[in-house]
Structure formats: C-alpha cells, structure tokens
Amino acid sequence: MDIFLFIFGAIIGSFLNVVALRWDEKNFNGRSECPHCHKVLRWWELVPVFSFLVLRARCSSCKHKISFQYPLVEIWTGLIFLTVPYLMLPIFCIYVVITIYDFKYKIIPDPLVYAAIILSILYAFVSYDPIDWLAGPIIFLFFAAIWFFSQGRAMGFGDAKLGLSVGLLLGMAQGLSAITLAFWIGACVSLILMALSKFGFLKSALGLTIKSEVPFAPFIILGAWISLIFDLNILHASSL
Ligand SMILES: [Zn+2]
C-alpha cells in the first residue's frame, strides 16, 4: 500500500532529521527534546508531520517556534520512498542527511559522502553496464575543475564527491541531467534570493543576506531525484 510506504518514509525522515542535527555530537540515543527549553518530548509530539500540525508549529511548553525543516524533510522522505527504487533508498537517505547538513553548515561531512560513494559503486556494480559508470568520474572531474579554478569559491570539493556518487548511481543520461538541473535550480534560487534581498525581505524573514553562501549539494540532490523520477535525458547523452 502506497500510503503505508509514505508513512514509513516519513518516520525514517524524522529519524534523518535527528541524525543530521546531532551529527556533530555523535549522540543519537538521547530522548528528543525541545532545542529551546529542553523539555523532553512525549510520544504524541514525535509523530511525523501530524505533531507539527497539532502543535501548530510551536513547542507545547515554551511556545518557541518549531522549524519548518521537520515536516518538510518528513514529507520529502515519504515522497522519496514512494518514487525511488528500493535498492537506491539507503543512498537517498544519506542524500537527505547531506541536504539538511549542507543547508545548515554549508559543508558536506566526509563520512556521509564516502558512504554514499561506496553504496553507489555497489549499486552500479549490480545494476547496469560498466561503461555507464564513467558518468561518475566525468561529473567528479567537472566539479573538481570548477573547485580548483575558483579556488573553492564557486564550488566545494564535497560537491565533486557528491557528483561522483550521483553519476555512479544514475549513469550517463540521468546523471548529466541531474547536474544540469542542479545548475538551473541553483540559478533560479539565486535570482529569487537576489530579488527578495532587494526588498530587504531576506534579512527580516529568513535571516539571510545575498552574501551568505548558498549551499549547492541540495540542488545536486534535488536534480538527481527529479532526473530519476522522470528518467530525464536533458543533454541527449547516449551511454557511450
Ligand atoms: Zn520548548
């Protein structure tokens, strides 16, 4: 049943939220608490999406706002479970954690991206023609060149490693489409941020300024997900 798969994905998503937020402490066992008043949450405050709606986005004891990140990630992970082949799910779960972490800290943790690369190699190994693996190294070299020539300003080296994983996982047609989409989405978001900052909207509403670095990994991962769902081949790549 699709609805159960979605709910299962949303539960995994609420777990991935915790993994990303506690990654630096390496403590995934403690009870979940409000980050503001440290009140330990009860079971009904931990139900994915549902709790956020029932609590109307506020902590039940201190009334501090709960971040939209929680339900967004839960819904997104639920949708991923509905749309991504089972064998790819572990890799996409890592991608979700990378997305949250890169948004927050503007960096991709090495252990996460290495785990994604290893799982992608395993996936490529069992799934398709070895020649199609070349998409991974090609995307890696492309990003690494941007990283090198911009001296790390336009792109982080972590993005190159993530590109390697995406290429290995999706192959030539979808992999190159994912990267193309990532640049398109990135450009759109940058334009929107620029327009919003003109009206001084960002500072007040989002606490962002246009100078603040925009993380790129979320765009790569969004591009990968969309290319996979719609089996895109934007660049009309043939698998050599
Ligand atoms: Zn609280």
Boltz pocket constraint, residues with backbone or C-beta under 6 A from the ligand:
constraints:
  - pocket:
      binder: B
      contacts: [[A, 34], [A, 35], [A, 36], [A, 37], [A, 38], [A, 39], [A, 59], [A, 60], [A, 61], [A, 62], [A, 63], [A, 64]]
      max_distance: 6.0
